[in-house]
Amino acid sequence: MNIAEITPGSYVHAVFLVASVEVREARTGNRFLRMTRRDRAGATIDAVLFQVSEAQIAAVRAGQPYEVEGRADEFRNRVNIKIDRLEPSGETWDASEYLPRSTRSAEALTGSIRDAIESIESPELKDVLRAVIADPLVAERLPQWPAAKTRHHAWIGGLAEHTVEMLQIADRVARVYPQLDRDLLLAGVVLHDLGKLEELDLQASIVYTDAGNLEGHMVQGVRILDRALAATGCDGEIATLLRHLVLSHQGLLEFAAVTEPMLPEAIALHYIDQLSSQVRPAIEDVAAARERGVRGAMMRGPTAMRELYVRAED
């Protein structure tokens, strides 16, 4: 049984991968397990196991397949499973193979990024970005890495897809505001999230690395940039501006920016990033709700993490 086939009220008996698991406490004081389960198609569904034993709490591990029996329910327009029976499965799964993936090919996405780099007129900036893309870490991971653990582009190939979306938006913004340095803006887009290549890792689910937790992707991204700057001999103001774009793209200090945007291009970069990272999850949440038959209703977008209205008409 695939997760896409599960509807509220249906009986569920299938083998699913546990992508994540956490112990929660009910108002009664009893503990229960809350899990995210994944099928071989990469789809996910939340599941809960009440009246859980200490042995089950100790035994259930992320990254392992389990045989599940239970009943599907619906809460806030999201289907979930109330588990009656949970047993380890003898099936062998490579957990990373069942993470969700971009619908666009890695070759097409990385090709679009390279095309954008080649469209840059400044020889100095172009050389730096060529060196960035040639960096062994970037060359190996960019085609497959996610852009986030959750919320936006949280799938294999998500970082490249997020970058391409932003490059397309940035090109149009530069036409509306010709006073902007298009070369610098495109460079900022390519560079801004490369630290995610070190911040995140692909296991049973997308997880933060220890270094990612301790340093954060902006610091890690500047380290990647600095290798390219050293390789090309680029220094002075342009190097400082490139670092500023990476360190300020979160926008506000309270949103984890190292510094706030102080260039027109840095301000544009921040809002282009927001457009891609906020609109895409909302589109996906509404589309998923419509597939479940939701029409003319408010819902809590599980990915966008905001209230959304699903239109009655297409």
Buried (B, 14 or more C-beta within 10 A) or exposed (E): BEBEEBEEEBEBEBBBBBBBBEEEEEEEEEBBBBBBBBBBEBBBBBBBBEEBEEEEBEEBEBBBBBBBBBEBBEEEBBBBBEBBEBEEBEEEBEBBEBBBBBEEEBEEBBEBBBEBBEEBEBEBBBBBBBBBBEBEBBEEBBBBBBBBBEBBBBBBBBBBBBBBBBBBBBBEBBEEEEEBBBBBBBBBBBBBBBBBBBBBBBEBBBBBEEBBEEBBBBBBBBBBBEBBBEBBEBEEEBBEBBBBBBBBBBBEEEEEBBEBBEBBBBBBBBBBBBBBBBBBBBEBBBEBBEEBEBEEEEBBBBBBEEEBEBEEEE
